[in-house]
Amino acid sequence: MTPRPLLPVAAPSLAGNERAYVLECLDSTWISSNGRYLDAFEAAFARFCGVSHAVAVNNGTAALHLALTALGIGPGDEVIVPDLTYIASVNAVTYCGAKPVFVDSEPETLNVDPDQIAARITSRTRAILPVHLYGHPADMDPILDLAERHNLIVVEDAAEAHGASYRGRPVGSLGACAAFSFYGNKIITTGEGGMVVTDDAALAARLRLYRGQGVDPQRRYIHPVVGFNYRMTNIAAAIGLAQLERVEEILTARRQIATWYAERLAGINGLRLLGAESWAVPVPWLITVLLTEGAARERDAVMAALLAEGIDSRPVFHPMHDQPPYYENIRYPVAETWSARGLNLPTFEALTQADVTAVCAALRRALTELGAP
């Protein structure tokens, strides 16, 4: 019997003008960090986020680092970050010479728990970096209120949340600035790429200064600051613009997939779907579920059983406090629980209803074999 082809966790959808725009770049020879697609993509993405400025960069981690640098975060500073996130959020703080300070998640959406942030603020705290994890917005109003009381900067990590909204406001428009990723598995992609968005014109100017090796925009080869080579190529921007032209179609497809999953996962014992709050309009970046009983070995056994049926999956991110560079002998119960027992299921636009049905059936079989009631 021929084995079923692997159903991946993520796959880009390149069904629009991506090819035509890239070929135009090649034909015009505008393939590096200048060209019409860069300006067009930045302007379109700023409109998409409801802000005035967007600065394109070469990846999402660079977007975070650039944002923190342009905001003046440096040695001796502390930045509050979720313990449960992808490590790029924390590495960007470290690149600045600052110290990441971890806060546990709230259990419904896995975003940073606003009620636990205040206890982690010290005289060295300069910023809060909430992550809109797996496409669900963090609870921003209490975070923004806390930041205002303590004179702190808020930088959104929106790498996984293109198109999500919080109480009617787009993510990316809530803090001093926000960083997005366009990696190949994201809501929209440029292959590799990122963007910083802001309403602050002076901050946008600093972002552009630091992005391009710190070169003075009025004086070629004069560098008033130590900058970075974080520029996006015109080819990447061409792909991004084509993706953005179809973003509503992409978001609609993903929300339909999330509905199919919710319907089919509802009757499976031993499993809980990541929640959603009434004040949020999330975007399904990756469908995330929790084994309500068992431990990491059972979760890993479920993933192995899915893989045996040609279905890929991913574990939930590993907590930062348990990573070798950032180890702390402190308990973060929600992060630890979801990291040990959570997994991500295939989530991309080309998934069919039959695909989702097959994934959920395989998940049910795996849990039954493990003895779930």
SEDO-648712 format. One record per residue (C-alpha): residue number from 1; residue in three letters; x, y, z. Coordinates in steps of 0.2 Angstrom, whole numbers, plus 5000, padded with zeros to 4 digits. Layout:
SEDO-648712
<drenro num="NUM" residuo="ala" u="X" v="Y" w="Z"/>
...
This chain:
SEDO-648712
<drenro num="1" residuo="met" u="5000" v="5000" w="5000"/>
<drenro num="2" residuo="thr" u="5007" v="5017" w="4995"/>
<drenro num="3" residuo="pro" u="5009" v="5028" w="5011"/>
<drenro num="4" residuo="arg" u="4999" v="5044" w="5012"/>
<drenro num="5" residuo="pro" u="5010" v="5059" w="5008"/>
<drenro num="6" residuo="leu" u="5015" v="5069" w="5023"/>
<drenro num="7" residuo="leu" u="5002" v="5083" w="5028"/>
<drenro num="8" residuo="pro" u="5013" v="5097" w="5034"/>
<drenro num="9" residuo="val" u="5010" v="5108" w="5049"/>
<drenro num="10" residuo="ala" u="5011" v="5123" w="5038"/>
<drenro num="11" residuo="ala" u="5013" v="5127" w="5019"/>
<drenro num="12" residuo="pro" u="5013" v="5144" w="5010"/>
<drenro num="13" residuo="ser" u="4999" v="5149" w="4998"/>
<drenro num="14" residuo="leu" u="5007" v="5157" w="4982"/>
<drenro num="15" residuo="ala" u="4991" v="5158" w="4972"/>
<drenro num="16" residuo="gly" u="4991" v="5177" w="4967"/>
<drenro num="17" residuo="asn" u="5003" v="5189" w="4959"/>
<drenro num="18" residuo="glu" u="5019" v="5182" w="4967"/>
<drenro num="19" residuo="arg" u="5026" v="5175" w="4952"/>
<drenro num="20" residuo="ala" u="5022" v="5189" w="4941"/>
<drenro num="21" residuo="tyr" u="5029" v="5202" w="4953"/>
<drenro num="22" residuo="val" u="5045" v="5192" w="4956"/>
<drenro num="23" residuo="leu" u="5048" v="5190" w="4937"/>
<drenro num="24" residuo="glu" u="5046" v="5209" w="4935"/>
<drenro num="25" residuo="cys" u="5060" v="5212" w="4948"/>
<drenro num="26" residuo="leu" u="5071" v="5200" w="4938"/>
<drenro num="27" residuo="asp" u="5067" v="5208" w="4922"/>
<drenro num="28" residuo="ser" u="5070" v="5226" w="4929"/>
<drenro num="29" residuo="thr" u="5086" v="5220" w="4938"/>
<drenro num="30" residuo="trp" u="5079" v="5228" w="4954"/>
<drenro num="31" residuo="ile" u="5082" v="5213" w="4965"/>
<drenro num="32" residuo="ser" u="5091" v="5221" w="4980"/>
<drenro num="33" residuo="ser" u="5086" v="5233" w="4994"/>
<drenro num="34" residuo="asn" u="5078" v="5246" w="4983"/>
<drenro num="35" residuo="gly" u="5063" v="5245" w="4971"/>
<drenro num="36" residuo="arg" u="5045" v="5250" w="4969"/>
<drenro num="37" residuo="tyr" u="5039" v="5234" w="4978"/>
<drenro num="38" residuo="leu" u="5047" v="5239" w="4995"/>
<drenro num="39" residuo="asp" u="5038" v="5256" w="4996"/>
<drenro num="40" residuo="ala" u="5022" v="5248" w="4990"/>
<drenro num="41" residuo="phe" u="5023" v="5234" w="5002"/>
<drenro num="42" residuo="glu" u="5027" v="5245" w="5017"/>
<drenro num="43" residuo="ala" u="5013" v="5257" w="5013"/>
<drenro num="44" residuo="ala" u="5000" v="5243" w="5010"/>
<drenro num="45" residuo="phe" u="5005" v="5234" w="5027"/>
<drenro num="46" residuo="ala" u="5004" v="5251" w="5036"/>
<drenro num="47" residuo="arg" u="4986" v="5253" w="5030"/>
<drenro num="48" residuo="phe" u="4983" v="5235" w="5035"/>
<drenro num="49" residuo="cys" u="4988" v="5238" w="5053"/>
<drenro num="50" residuo="gly" u="4980" v="5255" w="5054"/>
<drenro num="51" residuo="val" u="4996" v="5264" w="5057"/>
<drenro num="52" residuo="ser" u="5006" v="5278" w="5048"/>
<drenro num="53" residuo="his" u="5022" v="5269" w="5046"/>
<drenro num="54" residuo="ala" u="5029" v="5252" w="5041"/>
<drenro num="55" residuo="val" u="5048" v="5248" w="5040"/>
<drenro num="56" residuo="ala" u="5052" v="5232" w="5031"/>
<drenro num="57" residuo="val" u="5067" v="5221" w="5037"/>
<drenro num="58" residuo="asn" u="5075" v="5204" w="5032"/>
<drenro num="59" residuo="asn" u="5066" v="5194" w="5046"/>
<drenro num="60" residuo="gly" u="5055" v="5194" w="5061"/>
<drenro num="61" residuo="thr" u="5069" v="5193" w="5074"/>
<drenro num="62" residuo="ala" u="5078" v="5208" w="5066"/>
<drenro num="63" residuo="ala" u="5061" v="5217" w="5067"/>
<drenro num="64" residuo="leu" u="5061" v="5215" w="5086"/>
<drenro num="65" residuo="his" u="5079" v="5219" w="5088"/>
<drenro num="66" residuo="leu" u="5077" v="5235" w="5077"/>
<drenro num="67" residuo="ala" u="5062" v="5240" w="5087"/>
<drenro num="68" residuo="leu" u="5070" v="5238" w="5104"/>
<drenro num="69" residuo="thr" u="5086" v="5247" w="5098"/>
<drenro num="70" residuo="ala" u="5077" v="5262" w="5090"/>
<drenro num="71" residuo="leu" u="5068" v="5264" w="5107"/>
<drenro num="72" residuo="gly" u="5084" v="5265" w="5116"/>
<drenro num="73" residuo="ile" u="5084" v="5248" w="5125"/>
<drenro num="74" residuo="gly" u="5101" v="5244" w="5131"/>
<drenro num="75" residuo="pro" u="5113" v="5237" w="5144"/>
<drenro num="76" residuo="gly" u="5106" v="5237" w="5162"/>
<drenro num="77" residuo="asp" u="5088" v="5238" w="5156"/>
<drenro num="78" residuo="glu" u="5075" v="5225" w="5159"/>
<drenro num="79" residuo="val" u="5061" v="5220" w="5147"/>
<drenro num="80" residuo="ile" u="5046" v="5209" w="5153"/>
<drenro num="81" residuo="val" u="5042" v="5195" w="5141"/>
<drenro num="82" residuo="pro" u="5031" v="5179" w="5142"/>
<drenro num="83" residuo="asp" u="5039" v="5164" w="5148"/>
<drenro num="84" residuo="leu" u="5030" v="5154" w="5134"/>
<drenro num="85" residuo="thr" u="5035" v="5161" w="5117"/>
<drenro num="86" residuo="tyr" u="5047" v="5157" w="5103"/>
<drenro num="87" residuo="ile" u="5064" v="5161" w="5108"/>
<drenro num="88" residuo="ala" u="5066" v="5175" w="5096"/>
<drenro num="89" residuo="ser" u="5056" v="5187" w="5107"/>
<drenro num="90" residuo="val" u="5069" v="5184" w="5121"/>
<drenro num="91" residuo="asn" u="5084" v="5184" w="5110"/>
<drenro num="92" residuo="ala" u="5080" v="5201" w="5103"/>
<drenro num="93" residuo="val" u="5081" v="5208" w="5121"/>
<drenro num="94" residuo="thr" u="5097" v="5200" w="5124"/>
<drenro num="95" residuo="tyr" u="5105" v="5206" w="5108"/>
<drenro num="96" residuo="cys" u="5102" v="5224" w="5115"/>
<drenro num="97" residuo="gly" u="5112" v="5219" w="5131"/>
<drenro num="98" residuo="ala" u="5096" v="5220" w="5141"/>
<drenro num="99" residuo="lys" u="5089" v="5207" w="5153"/>
<drenro num="100" residuo="pro" u="5073" v="5197" w="5149"/>
<drenro num="101" residuo="val" u="5061" v="5195" w="5164"/>
<drenro num="102" residuo="phe" u="5049" v="5181" w="5162"/>
<drenro num="103" residuo="val" u="5030" v="5181" w="5166"/>
<drenro num="104" residuo="asp" u="5019" v="5166" w="5166"/>
<drenro num="105" residuo="ser" u="5004" v="5164" w="5154"/>
<drenro num="106" residuo="glu" u="4985" v="5164" w="5158"/>
<drenro num="107" residuo="pro" u="4978" v="5147" w="5154"/>
<drenro num="108" residuo="glu" u="4964" v="5151" w="5141"/>
<drenro num="109" residuo="thr" u="4974" v="5159" w="5127"/>
<drenro num="110" residuo="leu" u="4992" v="5156" w="5133"/>
<drenro num="111" residuo="asn" u="4996" v="5174" w="5132"/>
<drenro num="112" residuo="val" u="5006" v="5183" w="5145"/>
<drenro num="113" residuo="asp" u="4995" v="5185" w="5161"/>
<drenro num="114" residuo="pro" u="4993" v="5204" w="5164"/>
<drenro num="115" residuo="asp" u="4989" v="5201" w="5183"/>
<drenro num="116" residuo="gln" u="5007" v="5194" w="5185"/>
<drenro num="117" residuo="ile" u="5017" v="5208" w="5177"/>
<drenro num="118" residuo="ala" u="5016" v="5221" w="5191"/>
<drenro num="119" residuo="ala" u="5026" v="5209" w="5202"/>
<drenro num="120" residuo="arg" u="5040" v="5208" w="5190"/>
<drenro num="121" residuo="ile" u="5043" v="5227" w="5187"/>
<drenro num="122" residuo="thr" u="5058" v="5234" w="5195"/>
<drenro num="123" residuo="ser" u="5068" v="5251" w="5194"/>
<drenro num="124" residuo="arg" u="5077" v="5244" w="5179"/>
<drenro num="125" residuo="thr" u="5061" v="5239" w="5169"/>
<drenro num="126" residuo="arg" u="5060" v="5249" w="5153"/>
<drenro num="127" residuo="ala" u="5048" v="5239" w="5142"/>
<drenro num="128" residuo="ile" u="5035" v="5226" w="5141"/>
<drenro num="129" residuo="leu" u="5035" v="5214" w="5126"/>
<drenro num="130" residuo="pro" u="5018" v="5205" w="5125"/>
<drenro num="131" residuo="val" u="5017" v="5191" w="5111"/>
<drenro num="132" residuo="his" u="5001" v="5188" w="5102"/>
<drenro num="133" residuo="leu" u="5004" v="5169" w="5104"/>
<drenro num="134" residuo="tyr" u="4997" v="5157" w="5090"/>
<drenro num="135" residuo="gly" u="4987" v="5172" w="5083"/>
<drenro num="136" residuo="his" u="4977" v="5177" w="5098"/>
<drenro num="137" residuo="pro" u="4979" v="5195" w="5104"/>
<drenro num="138" residuo="ala" u="4986" v="5197" w="5122"/>
<drenro num="139" residuo="asp" u="4975" v="5207" w="5134"/>
<drenro num="140" residuo="met" u="4982" v="5224" w="5130"/>
<drenro num="141" residuo="asp" u="4972" v="5236" w="5139"/>
<drenro num="142" residuo="pro" u="4978" v="5231" w="5157"/>
<drenro num="143" residuo="ile" u="4996" v="5230" w="5150"/>
<drenro num="144" residuo="leu" u="4995" v="5247" w="5142"/>
<drenro num="145" residuo="asp" u="4988" v="5254" w="5158"/>
<drenro num="146" residuo="leu" u="5002" v="5246" w="5169"/>
<drenro num="147" residuo="ala" u="5015" v="5253" w="5156"/>
<drenro num="148" residuo="glu" u="5008" v="5271" w="5158"/>
<drenro num="149" residuo="arg" u="5008" v="5270" w="5177"/>
<drenro num="150" residuo="his" u="5026" v="5265" w="5177"/>
<drenro num="151" residuo="asn" u="5032" v="5275" w="5162"/>
<drenro num="152" residuo="leu" u="5036" v="5259" w="5152"/>
<drenro num="153" residuo="ile" u="5037" v="5256" w="5133"/>
<drenro num="154" residuo="val" u="5026" v="5243" w="5125"/>
<drenro num="155" residuo="val" u="5032" v="5233" w="5110"/>
<drenro num="156" residuo="glu" u="5020" v="5221" w="5102"/>
<drenro num="157" residuo="asp" u="5027" v="5204" w="5095"/>
<drenro num="158" residuo="ala" u="5014" v="5201" w="5082"/>
<drenro num="159" residuo="ala" u="5024" v="5188" w="5072"/>
<drenro num="160" residuo="glu" u="5010" v="5176" w="5072"/>
<drenro num="161" residuo="ala" u="4995" v="5187" w="5072"/>
<drenro num="162" residuo="his" u="4993" v="5196" w="5055"/>
<drenro num="163" residuo="gly" u="4975" v="5202" w="5054"/>
<drenro num="164" residuo="ala" u="4970" v="5199" w="5072"/>
<drenro num="165" residuo="ser" u="4961" v="5212" w="5082"/>
<drenro num="166" residuo="tyr" u="4959" v="5217" w="5100"/>
<drenro num="167" residuo="arg" u="4943" v="5226" w="5105"/>
<drenro num="168" residuo="gly" u="4941" v="5232" w="5088"/>
<drenro num="169" residuo="arg" u="4959" v="5238" w="5085"/>
<drenro num="170" residuo="pro" u="4971" v="5229" w="5074"/>
<drenro num="171" residuo="val" u="4986" v="5221" w="5082"/>
<drenro num="172" residuo="gly" u="5001" v="5231" w="5078"/>
<drenro num="173" residuo="ser" u="4992" v="5248" w="5082"/>
<drenro num="174" residuo="leu" u="4992" v="5246" w="5101"/>
<drenro num="175" residuo="gly" u="5009" v="5249" w="5107"/>
<drenro num="176" residuo="ala" u="5023" v="5261" w="5103"/>
<drenro num="177" residuo="cys" u="5027" v="5249" w="5089"/>
<drenro num="178" residuo="ala" u="5025" v="5231" w="5084"/>
<drenro num="179" residuo="ala" u="5035" v="5218" w="5075"/>
<drenro num="180" residuo="phe" u="5029" v="5205" w="5062"/>
<drenro num="181" residuo="ser" u="5037" v="5190" w="5054"/>
<drenro num="182" residuo="phe" u="5034" v="5184" w="5036"/>
<drenro num="183" residuo="tyr" u="5043" v="5168" w="5038"/>
<drenro num="184" residuo="gly" u="5037" v="5154" w="5026"/>
<drenro num="185" residuo="asn" u="5025" v="5147" w="5039"/>
<drenro num="186" residuo="lys" u="5016" v="5163" w="5044"/>
<drenro num="187" residuo="ile" u="4999" v="5170" w="5039"/>
<drenro num="188" residuo="ile" u="5007" v="5179" w="5025"/>
<drenro num="189" residuo="thr" u="5025" v="5176" w="5019"/>
<drenro num="190" residuo="thr" u="5040" v="5183" w="5010"/>
<drenro num="191" residuo="gly" u="5050" v="5168" w="5012"/>
<drenro num="192" residuo="glu" u="5060" v="5177" w="5026"/>
<drenro num="193" residuo="gly" u="5056" v="5194" w="5031"/>
<drenro num="194" residuo="gly" u="5049" v="5206" w="5044"/>
<drenro num="195" residuo="met" u="5041" v="5223" w="5047"/>
<drenro num="196" residuo="val" u="5040" v="5236" w="5061"/>
<drenro num="197" residuo="val" u="5025" v="5246" w="5061"/>
<drenro num="198" residuo="thr" u="5021" v="5262" w="5071"/>
<drenro num="199" residuo="asp" u="5012" v="5279" w="5072"/>
<drenro num="200" residuo="asp" u="5027" v="5288" w="5078"/>
<drenro num="201" residuo="ala" u="5036" v="5297" w="5064"/>
<drenro num="202" residuo="ala" u="5052" v="5300" w="5074"/>
<drenro num="203" residuo="leu" u="5053" v="5282" w="5079"/>
<drenro num="204" residuo="ala" u="5050" v="5277" w="5060"/>
<drenro num="205" residuo="ala" u="5065" v="5288" w="5055"/>
<drenro num="206" residuo="arg" u="5076" v="5280" w="5068"/>
<drenro num="207" residuo="leu" u="5071" v="5263" w="5063"/>
<drenro num="208" residuo="arg" u="5075" v="5267" w="5045"/>
<drenro num="209" residuo="leu" u="5092" v="5274" w="5051"/>
<drenro num="210" residuo="tyr" u="5097" v="5259" w="5060"/>
<drenro num="211" residuo="arg" u="5090" v="5247" w="5047"/>
<drenro num="212" residuo="gly" u="5102" v="5253" w="5034"/>
<drenro num="213" residuo="gln" u="5119" v="5252" w="5042"/>
<drenro num="214" residuo="gly" u="5116" v="5269" w="5051"/>
<drenro num="215" residuo="val" u="5119" v="5279" w="5035"/>
<drenro num="216" residuo="asp" u="5114" v="5297" w="5036"/>
<drenro num="217" residuo="pro" u="5099" v="5299" w="5024"/>
<drenro num="218" residuo="gln" u="5106" v="5316" w="5019"/>
<drenro num="219" residuo="arg" u="5125" v="5312" w="5018"/>
<drenro num="220" residuo="arg" u="5131" v="5296" w="5009"/>
<drenro num="221" residuo="tyr" u="5144" v="5286" w="5018"/>
<drenro num="222" residuo="ile" u="5142" v="5296" w="5034"/>
<drenro num="223" residuo="his" u="5136" v="5285" w="5048"/>
<drenro num="224" residuo="pro" u="5130" v="5294" w="5064"/>
<drenro num="225" residuo="val" u="5126" v="5278" w="5073"/>
<drenro num="226" residuo="val" u="5131" v="5259" w="5073"/>
<drenro num="227" residuo="gly" u="5118" v="5252" w="5062"/>
<drenro num="228" residuo="phe" u="5113" v="5235" w="5055"/>
<drenro num="229" residuo="asn" u="5111" v="5227" w="5038"/>
<drenro num="230" residuo="tyr" u="5092" v="5223" w="5041"/>
<drenro num="231" residuo="arg" u="5085" v="5228" w="5024"/>
<drenro num="232" residuo="met" u="5072" v="5218" w="5015"/>
<drenro num="233" residuo="thr" u="5075" v="5214" w="4996"/>
<drenro num="234" residuo="asn" u="5063" v="5221" w="4982"/>
<drenro num="235" residuo="ile" u="5060" v="5202" w="4978"/>
<drenro num="236" residuo="ala" u="5054" v="5198" w="4995"/>
<drenro num="237" residuo="ala" u="5043" v="5214" w="4996"/>
<drenro num="238" residuo="ala" u="5036" v="5209" w="4979"/>
<drenro num="239" residuo="ile" u="5030" v="5192" w="4986"/>
<drenro num="240" residuo="gly" u="5024" v="5201" w="5002"/>
<drenro num="241" residuo="leu" u="5014" v="5213" w="4992"/>
<drenro num="242" residuo="ala" u="5006" v="5199" w="4982"/>
<drenro num="243" residuo="gln" u="5002" v="5190" w="4998"/>
<drenro num="244" residuo="leu" u="4994" v="5205" w="5006"/>
<drenro num="245" residuo="glu" u="4983" v="5208" w="4991"/>
<drenro num="246" residuo="arg" u="4975" v="5191" w="4995"/>
<drenro num="247" residuo="val" u="4976" v="5193" w="5014"/>
<drenro num="248" residuo="glu" u="4957" v="5193" w="5017"/>
<drenro num="249" residuo="glu" u="4955" v="5177" w="5007"/>
<drenro num="250" residuo="ile" u="4969" v="5169" w="5017"/>
<drenro num="251" residuo="leu" u="4961" v="5174" w="5033"/>
<drenro num="252" residuo="thr" u="4944" v="5168" w="5028"/>
<drenro num="253" residuo="ala" u="4951" v="5151" w="5023"/>
<drenro num="254" residuo="arg" u="4960" v="5150" w="5040"/>
<drenro num="255" residuo="arg" u="4945" v="5154" w="5050"/>
<drenro num="256" residuo="gln" u="4935" v="5141" w="5040"/>
<drenro num="257" residuo="ile" u="4948" v="5128" w="5045"/>
<drenro num="258" residuo="ala" u="4947" v="5133" w="5063"/>
<drenro num="259" residuo="thr" u="4928" v="5131" w="5063"/>
<drenro num="260" residuo="trp" u="4931" v="5113" w="5055"/>
<drenro num="261" residuo="tyr" u="4943" v="5109" w="5069"/>
<drenro num="262" residuo="ala" u="4932" v="5115" w="5083"/>
<drenro num="263" residuo="glu" u="4917" v="5105" w="5076"/>
<drenro num="264" residuo="arg" u="4927" v="5089" w="5075"/>
<drenro num="265" residuo="leu" u="4938" v="5091" w="5091"/>
<drenro num="266" residuo="ala" u="4923" v="5094" w="5102"/>
<drenro num="267" residuo="gly" u="4919" v="5076" w="5104"/>
<drenro num="268" residuo="ile" u="4936" v="5070" w="5108"/>
<drenro num="269" residuo="asn" u="4939" v="5065" w="5126"/>
<drenro num="270" residuo="gly" u="4956" v="5069" w="5134"/>
<drenro num="271" residuo="leu" u="4959" v="5085" w="5123"/>
<drenro num="272" residuo="arg" u="4956" v="5103" w="5125"/>
<drenro num="273" residuo="leu" u="4956" v="5116" w="5111"/>
<drenro num="274" residuo="leu" u="4966" v="5133" w="5115"/>
<drenro num="275" residuo="gly" u="4952" v="5145" w="5120"/>
<drenro num="276" residuo="ala" u="4947" v="5162" w="5113"/>
<drenro num="277" residuo="glu" u="4941" v="5178" w="5122"/>
<drenro num="278" residuo="ser" u="4926" v="5187" w="5117"/>
<drenro num="279" residuo="trp" u="4935" v="5204" w="5116"/>
<drenro num="280" residuo="ala" u="4947" v="5196" w="5103"/>
<drenro num="281" residuo="val" u="4946" v="5192" w="5084"/>
<drenro num="282" residuo="pro" u="4961" v="5180" w="5083"/>
<drenro num="283" residuo="val" u="4968" v="5173" w="5067"/>
<drenro num="284" residuo="pro" u="4972" v="5154" w="5067"/>
<drenro num="285" residuo="trp" u="4990" v="5153" w="5064"/>
<drenro num="286" residuo="leu" u="4992" v="5136" w="5071"/>
<drenro num="287" residuo="ile" u="4978" v="5126" w="5079"/>
<drenro num="288" residuo="thr" u="4983" v="5122" w="5096"/>
<drenro num="289" residuo="val" u="4977" v="5108" w="5108"/>
<drenro num="290" residuo="leu" u="4981" v="5102" w="5125"/>
<drenro num="291" residuo="leu" u="4981" v="5084" w="5132"/>
<drenro num="292" residuo="thr" u="4970" v="5086" w="5147"/>
<drenro num="293" residuo="glu" u="4979" v="5071" w="5156"/>
<drenro num="294" residuo="gly" u="4996" v="5063" w="5154"/>
<drenro num="295" residuo="ala" u="5013" v="5070" w="5152"/>
<drenro num="296" residuo="ala" u="5025" v="5075" w="5138"/>
<drenro num="297" residuo="arg" u="5028" v="5056" w="5134"/>
<drenro num="298" residuo="glu" u="5010" v="5054" w="5130"/>
<drenro num="299" residuo="arg" u="5010" v="5070" w="5120"/>
<drenro num="300" residuo="asp" u="5025" v="5064" w="5110"/>
<drenro num="301" residuo="ala" u="5017" v="5047" w="5108"/>
<drenro num="302" residuo="val" u="5002" v="5056" w="5100"/>
<drenro num="303" residuo="met" u="5013" v="5065" w="5088"/>
<drenro num="304" residuo="ala" u="5022" v="5049" w="5083"/>
<drenro num="305" residuo="ala" u="5005" v="5041" w="5080"/>
<drenro num="306" residuo="leu" u="5000" v="5056" w="5069"/>
<drenro num="307" residuo="leu" u="5016" v="5055" w="5059"/>
<drenro num="308" residuo="ala" u="5014" v="5036" w="5056"/>
<drenro num="309" residuo="glu" u="4998" v="5041" w="5047"/>
<drenro num="310" residuo="gly" u="5007" v="5055" w="5037"/>
<drenro num="311" residuo="ile" u="5001" v="5069" w="5048"/>
<drenro num="312" residuo="asp" u="5015" v="5081" w="5054"/>
<drenro num="313" residuo="ser" u="5013" v="5091" w="5071"/>
<drenro num="314" residuo="arg" u="5023" v="5102" w="5082"/>
<drenro num="315" residuo="pro" u="5025" v="5103" w="5101"/>
<drenro num="316" residuo="val" u="5020" v="5119" w="5110"/>
<drenro num="317" residuo="phe" u="5035" v="5131" w="5112"/>
<drenro num="318" residuo="his" u="5047" v="5126" w="5126"/>
<drenro num="319" residuo="pro" u="5047" v="5139" w="5141"/>
<drenro num="320" residuo="met" u="5061" v="5151" w="5141"/>
<drenro num="321" residuo="his" u="5065" v="5148" w="5159"/>
<drenro num="322" residuo="asp" u="5070" v="5130" w="5155"/>
<drenro num="323" residuo="gln" u="5081" v="5135" w="5139"/>
<drenro num="324" residuo="pro" u="5100" v="5133" w="5143"/>
<drenro num="325" residuo="pro" u="5104" v="5152" w="5140"/>
<drenro num="326" residuo="tyr" u="5090" v="5158" w="5151"/>
<drenro num="327" residuo="tyr" u="5088" v="5145" w="5164"/>
<drenro num="328" residuo="glu" u="5079" v="5149" w="5180"/>
<drenro num="329" residuo="asn" u="5075" v="5138" w="5195"/>
<drenro num="330" residuo="ile" u="5058" v="5146" w="5196"/>
<drenro num="331" residuo="arg" u="5041" v="5138" w="5192"/>
<drenro num="332" residuo="tyr" u="5029" v="5144" w="5178"/>
<drenro num="333" residuo="pro" u="5015" v="5132" w="5179"/>
<drenro num="334" residuo="val" u="5004" v="5137" w="5164"/>
<drenro num="335" residuo="ala" u="5019" v="5138" w="5153"/>
<drenro num="336" residuo="glu" u="5026" v="5121" w="5159"/>
<drenro num="337" residuo="thr" u="5009" v="5112" w="5157"/>
<drenro num="338" residuo="trp" u="5006" v="5118" w="5140"/>
<drenro num="339" residuo="ser" u="5023" v="5115" w="5134"/>
<drenro num="340" residuo="ala" u="5023" v="5097" w="5141"/>
<drenro num="341" residuo="arg" u="5005" v="5092" w="5134"/>
<drenro num="342" residuo="gly" u="5001" v="5104" w="5120"/>
<drenro num="343" residuo="leu" u="5003" v="5102" w="5101"/>
<drenro num="344" residuo="asn" u="5000" v="5111" w="5085"/>
<drenro num="345" residuo="leu" u="4990" v="5103" w="5071"/>
<drenro num="346" residuo="pro" u="4991" v="5107" w="5052"/>
<drenro num="347" residuo="thr" u="4985" v="5124" w="5048"/>
<drenro num="348" residuo="phe" u="4986" v="5132" w="5031"/>
<drenro num="349" residuo="glu" u="4975" v="5138" w="5018"/>
<drenro num="350" residuo="ala" u="4975" v="5123" w="5006"/>
<drenro num="351" residuo="leu" u="4968" v="5111" w="5019"/>
<drenro num="352" residuo="thr" u="4952" v="5104" w="5014"/>
<drenro num="353" residuo="gln" u="4937" v="5098" w="5026"/>
<drenro num="354" residuo="ala" u="4942" v="5080" w="5022"/>
<drenro num="355" residuo="asp" u="4960" v="5084" w="5028"/>
<drenro num="356" residuo="val" u="4954" v="5091" w="5044"/>
<drenro num="357" residuo="thr" u="4942" v="5076" w="5047"/>
<drenro num="358" residuo="ala" u="4957" v="5064" w="5044"/>
<drenro num="359" residuo="val" u="4968" v="5074" w="5056"/>
<drenro num="360" residuo="cys" u="4955" v="5073" w="5070"/>
<drenro num="361" residuo="ala" u="4951" v="5055" w="5066"/>
<drenro num="362" residuo="ala" u="4969" v="5051" w="5068"/>
<drenro num="363" residuo="leu" u="4970" v="5061" w="5084"/>
<drenro num="364" residuo="arg" u="4955" v="5052" w="5091"/>
<drenro num="365" residuo="arg" u="4963" v="5035" w="5087"/>
<drenro num="366" residuo="ala" u="4980" v="5040" w="5095"/>
<drenro num="367" residuo="leu" u="4971" v="5045" w="5111"/>
<drenro num="368" residuo="thr" u="4961" v="5030" w="5112"/>
<drenro num="369" residuo="glu" u="4976" v="5019" w="5110"/>
<drenro num="370" residuo="leu" u="4984" v="5029" w="5125"/>
<drenro num="371" residuo="gly" u="4968" v="5025" w="5135"/>
<drenro num="372" residuo="ala" u="4959" v="5041" w="5135"/>
<drenro num="373" residuo="pro" u="4942" v="5039" w="5142"/>
